Amino acid sequence: MGQRCGDTVRITTPKIKIAFSGIVRDIFRFRSFIIGSIRRDIQSQYQGSLLGGTWVILQPLAMIAIYTLVFSNVMRSRLPGIDAAYGYSIYLCAGVLTWGYFSEGLTRLQGVFIANSNLLKKAAFPRICLPLIAIGTASFNFFIIFTLFLLFLLFSGNWPGWTLLAFLAPLIVQIILTTGVGILAATLNVFFRDIGQLVNVGLLFWFWLTPIVYPMSVLPDWTQGWLWLNPFSILMHHYQQILLMGQLPDALAWQRLALLAAFAILLLAWGWKVYRVRAPEMADEL
């Protein structure tokens, strides 16, 4: 917006731009704190266990092996139109792994302010660091398990090729969506402690309303129409097309993803606004 003073027009900087630059500056200043906290969170997951950090690899490796053995070799599960021996296992992993990333990220985020209540009361630091630590820890765990899954695709002869680069687009949208929902839930959870339980129950229903263990094509047409309103149906379609089929989604799928990206950004902005409004009251509630 501009303000006229005589013959001179002065351009004022939008508040949103100032706020965003301030957030980026705070993140950069406290980057060591964020990275160190992520490292401590990861180490604490397996603290006291005999194998320690080895479980970071063993757990996802066991899960991928079980999916492959049970569904491909024992149950002989097949997808309509897919003849590949490991087709259903890849389909299942593409959904379960990315859903697990969302579920872990949201679970960590919704309790992030309550879990760090003492830190919030005693230390002076940008509170945006806490959601970033939660997302960072979940991202590290996802990176480990997804890398193992990619190795499975490579050695089983199912490597998707350069199409894999397109995987980043829905993944970025998912991260924005997770952060928006998580910050909103984390803020409300400080004032209404039932939010945490509602998130857990909601995740259970959301999982089964998403085509992860079943293909959407087996459902009636009218049901498929409603399922496209589920943000994760859009994301799963991209993941499954890229990882299972080795193909880029069609133009309609990309249009849906673009709309979802806009929705995720708006949700993130709304969640951040709710947090900013209620932040001064948090210390009294924690």
N, C-alpha and C positions, 0 to 999 in steps of 0.2 A: 504494500500500500504506500501511497505517496502523500506528502504534505507540502502544499504550496506556500512559500514565503516570498512575497514579492514576485519576481520572475524566476525564482529558483525552486526547483522541485527536489525535495530531500526524500530519499528512499529509506524507509525504516525496515529493519530486519525482522522477519516474522518470528514470533515467539517460539514456534515449534522448531525452527532452525537453531535458535539459541539453545533451547532445551536439549536437542539432539547432540549438538556439539559439546555441551557440558557433560552429557552422559559418556560420550566417546573419550573425552579428556579424563574423566574420573576412572574409567576402565583402564586406560593406559597408565595412569598414575599408580593404580593398585593392582597392576598385572601380576606382580610377584606374589601378592596375597592371594589372588584368585588361583594361580597355578599351584602354589603351595597347598592351598586348601583342597584342591582337586586331588593332588597327590596323597594327602593325608586321608581323604575319604576312601580312595582306592585301597590304600594300605590297611585301613581299619576293617575293610570287608572281610579280610582273611587273617586278621591278627590273632595269634594264638593257635592257628591251625598248623598241622604238621607239614603240609606241603606249601603253605603260604600262598604266594602269588601264582603258583602253578595252576591253582583252581580257576584262574581267569581264562586259561586255555582249555583245561580239562572239562569244565562244565559245558561250554558250548560245543566242544568236540563230541562229547557224549550225546548231546541232544541231536546234533546233525546225524550221527551214526545211527541212533535209534530210529529217527524218522526214515532214514534210507533203508535200514534193515527191515523194519516192521511194515512200512507202507509199500515198499517196492518189491521186496523179496518174499515176505510172509503173506501179507494181505493181497498182494498183486493189484493194488489200487491203480486205476487208470482214469485219466481225464478224457472227456468227450473230444475226439479229434486229435488226441496226443498219443502217439505210439511209443515215445521214448521210455526206456526202462525206468529212468529216475524222474519221469515227468511230474508225477504227483508229489514226490519228495521235494523237488525244486519249487513247485507251486506252493507247497505248505511252508517251506522255509522262507520263501520270499515274503509271505504274509506274516508268519509268526515272528520272524526276526525284527521286521520293521515295526510290527505292533508292539513287540516287547520293548523296543526303543521308546516308543510313545508312552507306553504304560509306566515304565521305570522313570522316565523324565517327569511325567505328570505326578506320579506318586511322590517323588523327591520334592517337586516344586510346591505341592499343596501344603506340605508341612514345614517348609523351609524357614519361615519366620518364627514359628513356635519352637522348632528344634534349636534355633540359635537365639533364643530369647535373652539369655545372659549376655551374649556378645552384643546384641542390639542395645542393651541397657548400659553397658560399660564402655564400649569402644566407639570411637567416632570414625566412621568410614561410610562410603556410599552404599546404600542398601541394595543397589542394583547388582552388587557383587554376589550376593547370596543366590539369586536365581541363576546367574551365570555359572556359579560353582555347581549347582544341582544339574544343570544342563550339560556342563562339561564332564562331570562324572559319568552320567548316563551315556554321553557321546563316546567316551573312552571305552566303556564296556561294549557298546554297539560296534565300535571299530574293530575290536578284537574278534568278536563272534562273526562279523560280516566278512572279515579278511579270511577266516577259516572257511566260510561258505564259498567265497570266491575261489579258493584253492580246490575245494571239492568240485566246483563247476569246471575248472581248468583240467583236472586230472580225470574227470569222468567224461570228457569230450563234449561238454555242454557250455563252453565259453561263449558268451554273447557277442564278443568282438567289440568294435568301437561303439556299438549301440549302448554299451555300459555307461558311457559318459552322460547319456540322457537321464540316467538314474539320479543324478545330482539335482535335477529340477524338482521332482516331487519330494525328494528328501529335504531340500531347503524349505519348501512350503510346509512340510510336516513339522520341521523345527520351529518355524514361526508360529504355526497353529498351537503346538505344544506349549510354547512359551507364553502365548496369549492366554490360553485356558489356565495354565499353571499359575501365572501371576494373579489372575482374577480369583482363582480358588484359594491361593495362599493368603491373599488379603482378607477375603471373606472368612476364611478358617480361623483367623485371629479373633473375630468377633462372634462367629457362630461355629462352635467346635464340631457340630454334626456334619459340616461340609466334608471333612476328611473321610467319614464313613460313606457319605453319599457318593463321593468320587470313586471309592472302591467298588460299590455296588453298580454304579453307572458304567464303569469299565467292563464289568462282567457282561452286562446287557449289550454294551456297544460292540464287544468282541463278536458275539454271536449274531449281531445284526450286520456284520461286515463279512463279505465273501472271502474268508481266509481258509477255512477248512472245507468249504464247498464252493464250486464255481457258480457264478450268478446265472449261467445259462440253464441250470437245472430247475430254476424257479419259474413260476408262471410269469407271463409278460407284465401283468399289472403289478406284481411284487417287485420286478426289476425296476420299474419306473420309480417306485417309492425309494428303493435302495440307493438310487443315484443321488438322493438328497443327503445321504450319509457322506460326509467329507472323506472318510476312509475308503469308501467304495471307489471313489475317484483315484485316490492314491494307490490303492491295491491294484487297480486296473493297469496303471503305469508300471508298477513294480513287476507284475506278473508278465506283462507283454515284453518288457525288456529282459528280464532274467530267465523266463521260461521259453518264450518264443524267439528271443533274440531280435525283436522287431521294434521299431518306433511306433508308439500309439498313433492313431489316426487324428485327423484335424479336429474332429468333434471332441476327442479326449483332451487335446491340448487346450481347447476353448474352455472346457470344464475346469481344467487345472488352473487356467488364468483367472477364472471367476473365484475359484477357491483361494488362490493366492491373494486376491483383493480382499476377500472376506477375512482371511487369516491376519492380514496387516491391520484391517479395521478392528478386529478383535484384540490384537496386541495393543493397539493405541487405546482402546477402551479399557482394557485391563490395567494398563499403565496409569491411565487417568484416575481410575478408581483407587489404585494404590496411592497415588500422589495426594488425593483428597483425604484418604483415611490414615495416611502414614503418621501424622502428628498424634493420633489417638492410640496408636499401637502400643506404645510403651506402657500405658495404663492397663491395657488388656492382657499383656503377656505375663 
